[in-house]
Amino acid sequence: MCVGIGAGLEIWYAGIPNMARSRLLHVRCADFEERFFRHIDYPFKWKRHTDPLESEKELCLLIDRGILTLLQTDIYFLPYFNSDVHFEGHIITVWGYDGKKKVFFVTDTERKDVLEVPFDKMRKARFWKGVYLDIQGNIFAPEKLYVPSNMEKTIRRAIKTNSSALMDDSDEAKGICALKKWRSEIPEWEHFKDWKWTARFFYQIIEKRGTGGGGFRSIYAEFLKEAEYYLPEIAACGLAKRMFEVSSAWKELAIALKNASKAKKADFSETHAKLLKVEKLETAYHKEALSL
């Protein structure tokens, strides 16, 4: 439900000049949290800091008051990720801390247990100038949250917002346009020096990296199924069924990419076919969703 109200689906595909990797992919919107709070009519704004130690003190004071906090971090410095790459847009929730052990207690994507992050690691994770974002102790601590009074209106707005964003053709690197651009470039992939890495990484982004599988589409389909209770039109339009089909198509694409990454010679013919299927199903779903 949170992913849906946050209009969390996105497609972003591009090659960035001077990057070590040939191509990058993202399948979840970058401002999911902001969209979520905006759709439940709660003001959202990251609070930034200049001093890591002062920011750490404020965080502890918020926890002492019993206020849950969202932090923007770089996964490279979070010990449980054991990552060798930087990604500075990752959001975690902090529930507590131990002043003697100098650790924070956090929860994170698809990890059932409460995790420990040492104070020094957390400071580094929260203050990092990366390629995409310059995070400076970004923190959001809502005093009080509530269920929207009109869930039907909230859900309808969120669904149409998400589909409008994906159907927007003003940027070739985003949405359905990104799928078309990716498909047009597939013949070039065999010339990438890092074609194996690129294919493997794209597979991980779609299927493994916190998505719940299917490029976040499996989770979104579950949202649509739950949302039928509040908005029966979703069932009448068959949106949940359509999105489960979209999710399955993304899974097929991910497997094709994984297989391609294992091959001795670059061959992305299967990837091209699966990508075309994703493009057609995504387009059909979003056109239908915009009719709500």
Secondary structure as GFF3:
##gff-version 3
##sequence-region A 1 292
A	DSSP	alpha_helix	2	5	.	.	.	ID=ss1
A	DSSP	beta_strand	9	14	.	.	.	ID=ss2
A	DSSP	beta_strand	24	28	.	.	.	ID=ss3
A	DSSP	alpha_helix	32	39	.	.	.	ID=ss4
A	DSSP	alpha_helix	52	64	.	.	.	ID=ss5
A	DSSP	beta_strand	69	73	.	.	.	ID=ss6
A	DSSP	three_ten_helix	75	77	.	.	.	ID=ss7
A	DSSP	beta_strand	90	98	.	.	.	ID=ss8
A	DSSP	beta_strand	103	108	.	.	.	ID=ss9
A	DSSP	beta_strand	111	118	.	.	.	ID=ss10
A	DSSP	alpha_helix	119	126	.	.	.	ID=ss11
A	DSSP	beta_strand	127	129	.	.	.	ID=ss12
A	DSSP	beta_strand	134	136	.	.	.	ID=ss13
A	DSSP	beta_strand	139	140	.	.	.	ID=ss14
A	DSSP	alpha_helix	151	167	.	.	.	ID=ss15
A	DSSP	alpha_helix	175	189	.	.	.	ID=ss16
A	DSSP	alpha_helix	195	207	.	.	.	ID=ss17
A	DSSP	alpha_helix	217	227	.	.	.	ID=ss18
A	DSSP	alpha_helix	233	237	.	.	.	ID=ss19
A	DSSP	alpha_helix	239	262	.	.	.	ID=ss20
A	DSSP	alpha_helix	269	289	.	.	.	ID=ss21
###
